[in-house]
């Protein structure tokens, strides 16, 4: 029994080091939208509704934090080592980067080398006919053709806010952020709705205009206070402005207090503010004392910030949890 205890302890330490490397590789970017990817990795909604092809009132299924699932692997591995395996197999983690937060669909490249379908040309019809064709092309990733159809739709009916909104998202996907903003504003001129404000806010966030993003996303949240996607986008923009207390409140409105603590702690780690990250991980553990994910992050952060005694205590707690899981399978 003593031999098993020692082995479990050593394996937990080794896997902690390996997982720490994984965490660093996932979050050490300072540019781009990796922050959104971290939050979206637990299945949380971010970005625009069009990013996932979901209806605006559709709620994403909760799957648990991807990093938390990854951190559970050492304990499952220990159990498998001593028990010879069981039905609860450890699955390899899949990459689900954002935009989600939810991955954006692949886009077709239009150039002189890449073969592609030719546009069928002007199909005619009403503004709504052009809108329908534009949406279908957008969903297929045929952005140039979608923009052509949607532009025709708004030229026939300038009050068709849905076409303005989708046209703006298409422009955003092409990296034409100024044109996107103009189209979003035209959509809002005719109808002030939460999803268009969210889309505009997220576009501003991605292009680095964080203050304007917060302003639009706050308006969206007032119109749709139960929309998790909006709260997550708002929290991300608030993090970029260094308003982590506000970001925690927004994350908590979306996924609850525990998930809010984890998300803010991850954002603080990403920004190099490790002492504050420790505070949020500790708060998360107070809410869920058995949280393996928070405990593992604390092991590394304690060690890195000169708190050797705390790090050792956290390691022993992890080893104890590993022993309990092993014992539970015997």
QUIPEPE-V678315 format. One record per residue. N is the residue number from 1. RES is the residue in one small letter. PHI is phi in whole degrees, -180 to 180 (NA if undefined). OMEGA is omega in degrees with one decimal (NA if undefined). BURIAL is I if it has 24 or more other C-alpha atoms within 12 Angstrom, else O. Layout:
N_RES_PHI_OMEGA_BURIAL + N_RES_PHI_OMEGA_BURIAL
This chain:
1_x_NA_179.7_O + 2_x_-63_179.1_O + 3_x_-62_178.8_O + 4_x_-65_-179.0_O + 5_x_-62_179.8_I + 6_x_-63_-179.7_O + 7_x_-63_178.9_O + 8_x_-62_-179.8_I + 9_x_-63_-179.1_I + 10_x_-65_179.8_I + 11_x_-65_179.4_I + 12_x_-61_179.7_I + 13_x_-66_-179.3_I + 14_x_-60_-178.3_O + 15_x_-71_175.4_I + 16_x_-61_178.3_I + 17_x_-62_179.9_O + 18_x_-63_-179.8_O + 19_x_-68_178.4_I + 20_x_-61_176.6_I + 21_x_-63_178.1_O + 22_x_-60_-179.2_O + 23_x_-60_-178.7_I + 24_x_-60_-179.4_O + 25_x_-65_-177.7_O + 26_x_-79_-165.4_I + 27_x_-128_-173.7_I + 28_x_-87_177.1_O + 29_x_-74_176.2_O + 30_x_-108_179.3_O + 31_x_-116_178.1_O + 32_x_77_-173.8_O + 33_x_-118_179.1_I + 34_x_-67_178.4_I + 35_x_-61_177.2_I + 36_x_-63_179.9_I + 37_x_-63_179.1_I + 38_x_-62_-178.0_I + 39_x_-68_-176.9_I + 40_x_-71_-176.0_I + 41_x_-65_177.8_I + 42_x_-96_179.5_I + 43_x_93_-179.4_I + 44_x_-72_-179.1_I + 45_x_-82_174.4_I + 46_x_-144_178.2_I + 47_x_74_179.4_I + 48_x_-106_176.8_I + 49_x_-61_-179.2_I + 50_x_-69_-179.7_I + 51_x_-61_-178.0_I + 52_x_-111_-177.2_I + 53_x_72_-177.2_I + 54_x_-88_173.3_O + 55_x_-67_-174.0_O + 56_x_-66_-179.1_I + 57_x_-100_-179.1_O + 58_x_-84_178.7_O + 59_x_-100_-179.7_O + 60_x_-71_176.6_I + 61_x_-79_178.9_O + 62_x_-82_-178.9_O + 63_x_-119_-178.1_O + 64_x_87_-176.4_O + 65_x_-65_-177.6_I + 66_x_-63_178.1_I + 67_x_-67_177.4_I + 68_x_-64_178.8_I + 69_x_-64_179.9_I + 70_x_-66_-178.0_I + 71_x_-71_175.7_I + 72_x_-76_-176.4_I + 73_x_-58_179.5_I + 74_x_-58_-178.4_I + 75_x_-70_176.3_I + 76_x_-67_179.5_I + 77_x_-66_178.4_I + 78_x_-63_179.4_I + 79_x_-62_-179.9_I + 80_x_-67_-178.7_I + 81_x_-63_-175.8_O + 82_x_-89_-172.8_I + 83_x_-104_178.8_O + 84_x_79_178.1_O + 85_x_94_176.5_O + 86_x_-151_-176.0_O + 87_x_-75_-178.3_O + 88_x_-86_-175.4_O + 89_x_-74_176.2_O + 90_x_-79_-178.2_O + 91_x_-97_176.1_O + 92_x_-69_-178.5_O + 93_x_-72_176.2_O + 94_x_-99_-178.2_O + 95_x_-83_-178.5_O + 96_x_-133_-178.6_I + 97_x_-77_-175.4_I + 98_x_-68_175.9_I + 99_x_137_169.2_I + 100_x_-171_NA_I + 101_x_NA_-171.3_I + 102_x_66_-173.9_I + 103_x_-76_174.2_I + 104_x_-76_179.8_I + 105_x_-66_178.0_O + 106_x_-65_-179.1_O + 107_x_-106_176.5_O + 108_x_-76_179.2_O + 109_x_-91_176.6_O + 110_x_-102_175.3_O + 111_x_-151_-175.9_O + 112_x_-79_-176.6_O + 113_x_-103_-174.2_O + 114_x_-77_177.8_O + 115_x_-72_178.0_O + 116_x_-156_179.1_O + 117_x_-70_173.4_O + 118_x_-84_178.7_O + 119_x_-65_179.4_O + 120_x_-77_177.2_O + 121_x_92_-176.7_O + 122_x_-75_-179.6_O + 123_x_-84_179.8_O + 124_x_73_177.6_O + 125_x_107_-177.7_O + 126_x_-85_177.6_O + 127_x_-60_-179.9_I + 128_x_-71_174.7_I + 129_x_-65_177.5_O + 130_x_-64_178.2_I + 131_x_-61_-179.2_I + 132_x_-62_178.8_I + 133_x_-67_178.6_I + 134_x_-62_178.8_I + 135_x_-66_179.2_I + 136_x_-62_179.1_O + 137_x_-68_177.3_I + 138_x_-60_-179.3_I + 139_x_-63_178.5_I + 140_x_-87_-178.1_O + 141_x_82_-179.0_I + 142_x_-90_-168.1_I + 143_x_-67_-178.6_I + 144_x_-60_179.4_I + 145_x_-69_177.3_I + 146_x_-62_179.5_I + 147_x_-61_178.9_I + 148_x_-62_-178.8_I + 149_x_-67_-177.6_I + 150_x_-70_176.4_I + 151_x_-64_177.6_I + 152_x_-66_179.9_I + 153_x_-62_-177.5_I + 154_x_-74_176.5_I + 155_x_-72_177.9_O + 156_x_-80_-179.6_O + 157_x_-143_-176.4_O + 158_x_-69_-180.0_I + 159_x_-93_-177.2_O + 160_x_-82_-173.1_I + 161_x_-63_179.5_I + 162_x_-62_179.0_I + 163_x_-70_176.6_I + 164_x_-59_-177.7_I + 165_x_-63_-178.4_I + 166_x_-68_176.4_I + 167_x_-61_179.1_I + 168_x_-64_179.2_I + 169_x_-63_178.2_I + 170_x_-64_176.4_I + 171_x_-60_179.5_I + 172_x_-59_179.8_I + 173_x_-63_178.7_I + 174_x_-84_-178.5_I + 175_x_84_179.9_O + 176_x_-93_-169.9_O + 177_x_-69_178.8_I + 178_x_-66_176.9_O + 179_x_-63_178.6_I + 180_x_-60_-178.8_I + 181_x_-62_178.8_I + 182_x_-60_-179.2_O + 183_x_-69_175.9_I + 184_x_-60_-179.1_I + 185_x_-63_177.3_I + 186_x_-65_176.8_I + 187_x_-61_-179.1_I + 188_x_-72_176.0_I + 189_x_-62_-175.8_O + 190_x_-101_-179.7_O + 191_x_-160_178.5_O + 192_x_-89_-179.9_I + 193_x_-124_-172.8_I + 194_x_-64_-174.6_I + 195_x_-70_177.2_I + 196_x_-67_176.0_I + 197_x_-63_177.2_I + 198_x_-63_-179.6_I + 199_x_-62_177.6_I + 200_x_-65_179.6_I + 201_x_-61_179.8_I + 202_x_-69_176.6_I + 203_x_-62_178.1_I + 204_x_-65_177.4_I + 205_x_-62_-178.1_I + 206_x_-63_-178.7_I + 207_x_-86_174.2_I + 208_x_92_179.5_O + 209_x_-94_-167.6_O + 210_x_-71_-179.6_I + 211_x_-65_178.2_I + 212_x_-65_178.1_I + 213_x_-62_179.4_I + 214_x_-61_-179.5_I + 215_x_-60_-179.0_I + 216_x_-68_-176.7_I + 217_x_-71_174.8_I + 218_x_-66_177.0_I + 219_x_-63_178.6_I + 220_x_-63_-178.6_I + 221_x_-65_177.2_I + 222_x_-67_-179.6_O + 223_x_-78_-178.2_O + 224_x_-136_-174.0_I + 225_x_-66_-180.0_O + 226_x_-100_-175.9_O + 227_x_-84_-177.3_I + 228_x_-66_-178.5_I + 229_x_-59_-178.4_I + 230_x_-63_-179.5_I + 231_x_-63_178.5_I + 232_x_-66_177.7_I + 233_x_-62_178.3_I + 234_x_-61_-179.9_I + 235_x_-61_179.5_I + 236_x_-62_179.3_I + 237_x_-66_178.4_I + 238_x_-65_175.9_I + 239_x_-61_-179.6_I + 240_x_-63_177.9_I + 241_x_-89_-179.3_I + 242_x_80_-179.3_O + 243_x_-95_-172.1_O + 244_x_-72_176.8_I + 245_x_-65_176.6_I + 246_x_-65_-179.9_I + 247_x_-63_178.4_I + 248_x_-59_-179.6_I + 249_x_-62_179.9_I + 250_x_-69_176.8_I + 251_x_-60_-179.3_I + 252_x_-66_176.6_I + 253_x_-64_-178.5_I + 254_x_-85_-170.9_I + 255_x_-121_-178.6_I + 256_x_97_-173.6_O + 257_x_-65_-178.0_I + 258_x_-62_179.5_I + 259_x_-65_176.9_I + 260_x_-62_177.3_I + 261_x_-61_-178.9_I + 262_x_-63_-178.2_I + 263_x_-64_-179.8_I + 264_x_-67_177.8_I + 265_x_-60_178.9_I + 266_x_-64_178.3_I + 267_x_-66_178.3_I + 268_x_-68_175.1_I + 269_x_-59_-179.6_I + 270_x_-58_-178.9_I + 271_x_-87_179.7_I + 272_x_80_-179.2_O + 273_x_-99_-168.2_O + 274_x_-73_178.8_I + 275_x_-63_177.5_I + 276_x_-70_176.9_I + 277_x_-62_178.2_I + 278_x_-58_-179.3_I + 279_x_-60_-178.6_I + 280_x_-74_175.4_I + 281_x_-65_177.2_I + 282_x_-65_177.5_I + 283_x_-65_177.5_I + 284_x_-63_179.0_I + 285_x_-68_176.2_I + 286_x_-66_177.8_O + 287_x_-78_177.7_O + 288_x_-134_-174.3_O + 289_x_-56_-177.8_O + 290_x_-90_-176.7_O + 291_x_-64_179.0_I + 292_x_-68_-178.2_I + 293_x_-60_-179.2_I + 294_x_-63_-179.1_I + 295_x_-64_179.9_I + 296_x_-67_176.3_I + 297_x_-65_179.8_I + 298_x_-66_177.5_I + 299_x_-54_-177.8_I + 300_x_-69_-176.5_I + 301_x_-68_175.7_I + 302_x_-58_-177.9_I + 303_x_-63_-176.1_I + 304_x_-75_-176.6_O + 305_x_-112_172.0_O + 306_x_74_178.0_O + 307_x_-109_-175.0_O + 308_x_-60_-178.9_O + 309_x_-63_179.8_O + 310_x_-66_179.3_O + 311_x_-63_-179.9_I + 312_x_-66_177.7_O + 313_x_-63_178.9_O + 314_x_-66_177.8_I + 315_x_-62_-179.7_I + 316_x_-65_177.0_I + 317_x_-64_176.9_I + 318_x_-61_178.9_I + 319_x_-62_177.5_I + 320_x_-63_177.8_I + 321_x_-66_177.7_I + 322_x_-64_178.6_I + 323_x_-62_180.0_I + 324_x_-64_179.3_O + 325_x_-68_177.2_I + 326_x_-64_-178.9_I + 327_x_-62_-179.1_O + 328_x_-69_-178.8_O + 329_x_-99_179.8_O + 330_x_-84_NA_O
